[in-house]
């Protein structure tokens, strides 16, 4: 069986790694537009690197008339713990030599001002009652919060009323590093090849079954035949879906949202002094991915502070791709969907356009409001992050992700962005279960599954506290994460 994966980011490479482990005889080709793996949204500074466990993101626990919903937070936390099981397996197998090359323990904190204290207090009450978050700490004591997250509190007056939650066992994840290491492992396996600098121009069904891919590589045209085709190409998945002529293609359109960050390198002493990712509350009208946060990042042996994101609205599919390509990818049936979003979400569109033209001084002003004194403490630079393309489905704008699979199971793709890379192993496992259920039927495959994912059931992790803690502690030990 010939499997072709479009995109050598964290999704596509994870898909291929799991599939090859379950069925070593599979013939897999990965096709990547860029000259290396993880060169787009998986690249280390094209995302915030937060290991999203819903520890600190208020948008994962929406409040409606003083009733808080924690269901989304529970699901994301469970998904991330499935992801950690897979990464621990990669370490155990020697695919990743040292977990410190990609994952670092970093406190996850939420900080709010007086107007949102009741919301955070309610969030803490509901979340800490569940075994996922029973080690979460809450405080309204200024000095205690200052000890947790000094850089955000050192220059605030002690009279300012604030509240915070803190979890010691949060993580910072370099998704570029883990993806590169998986890709390096894959190319050493028999029956796996990765074709870089190769752009997929068209996909169409083969009369004999499966799919033909028409590609361009350094001016040369080449065709690839696939029995199973998975497109994990970020925003680039939308035009390929349109060209597939699958019947459900007209239900989906893409809504591009970019982002910028302020970035500065810091020394190791400062990194130890702060050691946190601190999330605040999004502005009214801002999209969920625009929640302000001040993050400690680790990449290539260096520590950084990252603040943002500052949303941008550019009609492009991926960073460094042209606007014309996005326009050319649209079809007539997309226009009503786009118009509907423009009308129903006009405050969002207005917000994105306003943010796009925000200058560095305005960005530094927002940093100063979030963490007084920090804007002048370091030499900050503005960096452009990756480009997300959110889902418009049946005219409705959605902020999550969706696996879409053809009726004959030969074509699958992942659309959308959030929470993205953090849950990629769990999402790709579900994608494989949908597309290639036969992979899981052999006794050998089941043995590998038990090694990769000791407990892959989200319901079991959510409902069986003893099981969750056993798996969590075992995985954390392999990844070098210590519980408080």
Secondary structure, DSSP 8 states (H G I E B T S, - for coil): -EEEEE--SHHHHHHHHHHHHH-TT-EEEEE-SSSSTT-STTSTTSS--B--SSSS-GGGS-EETTEE--HHHHHHHHHHHHHHHHHHHHHHTTSSS-GGGTEEE-EEEEEEEGGGHHHHHHHHHHHHTSTTSTT-EEE--HHHHHHHSHHHHTTS-TTS-EEEEEETT-EEE-HHHHHHHHHHHHHTSTTEEEE-S-EEEEEEE-TTSSEEEEEEETTEEEEEEESEEEE--TTHHHHHHHHTT-GGGGGEEEEEEEEEEEEEEE-HHHHHHH-EEEE----TT--GGG--EEEEEEETTEEEEEEEEEEE----SSTT--HHHHHHH--HHHHHHHHHHHHHTHHHHHHHHHHHT--HHHHHHHHHHHSTT-TTTS--EEEE---EEEEEETTEEE-SEEEEE-TTSSEEEEEE-SSGGGGHHHHHHHHHHHH-GGGG-SHHHHHHHHHH-S---HHHHHH-HHHHHHHHHHHHHHHT----
